[in-house]
Amino acid sequence: MQEYIRKRVLDIGTYILESSATVRQTADVFGVSKSTVHKDVTERLPLVNEKLSMEVKHILEMNKAERHIRGGEATRKKYQEN
C-alpha cells in the first residue's frame, strides 16, 4: 500500500471516530468519493489498524441504523422551509 493511501486511511478512520461522521460527510471533507471512503474503512483500515477499524465499523453500523431518521428529518426540513 502506498504511503499516501495509508495516511489517508488512518486520517479517515480517525475523523470518523472523532466526529461520528457518515461516509458521505467524510467523503466531502476529504475530497474523495463515497466509494473510496467505504473501501478505505472496510478493506484497507483493518490491514493498517485493527483496533481503529473495529471502532469505526461500530460507528458506521450505528449510522446505517439511523439513516432512515436522518432522511425523514431532511424531508421535514425541506418542506418546512417552503
JOVEN-V687628 format. One record per residue. N is the residue number from 1. SS is DSSP state (H for helix, E for strand, C for the rest). PSI is psi in whole degrees, -180 to 180 (* if undefined). BURIAL is + if it has 24 or more other ideal C-beta (glycine too) atoms within 12 Angstrom, else -. Layout:
# JOVEN-V687628
N;SS;PSI;BURIAL  N;SS;PSI;BURIAL
This chain:
# JOVEN-V687628
1;C;133;-  2;C;152;-  3;H;-39;-  4;H;-33;-  5;H;-44;-  6;H;-44;-  7;H;-44;-  8;H;-42;+  9;H;-46;+  10;H;-41;+  11;H;-44;+  12;H;-46;+  13;H;-44;+  14;H;-42;+  15;H;-47;+  16;H;-41;+  17;H;-44;+  18;H;-34;-  19;H;-6;-  20;C;36;-  21;C;155;+  22;C;170;+  23;H;-42;+  24;H;-44;+  25;H;-43;-  26;H;-42;+  27;H;-40;+  28;H;-43;-  29;H;-42;-  30;H;-6;+  31;C;33;-  32;C;174;+  33;C;162;-  34;H;-37;-  35;H;-40;-  36;H;-45;-  37;H;-46;+  38;H;-45;+  39;H;-41;-  40;H;-46;+  41;H;-24;+  42;H;-33;+  43;H;-44;-  44;H;-40;+  45;H;-41;+  46;H;-29;-  47;H;-29;-  48;H;-46;+  49;C;100;+  50;H;-43;-  51;H;-49;-  52;H;-39;+  53;H;-44;+  54;H;-40;-  55;H;-42;-  56;H;-40;+  57;H;-41;+  58;H;-44;-  59;H;-43;+  60;H;-36;+  61;H;-39;-  62;H;-44;-  63;H;-40;+  64;H;-39;-  65;H;-27;-  66;H;-3;-  67;H;-30;-  68;H;-29;-  69;H;-45;-  70;H;-38;-  71;H;-42;-  72;H;-39;-  73;H;-40;-  74;H;-41;-  75;H;-44;-  76;H;-44;-  77;H;-39;-  78;H;-45;-  79;H;-20;-  80;H;-35;-  81;H;-27;-  82;C;*;-
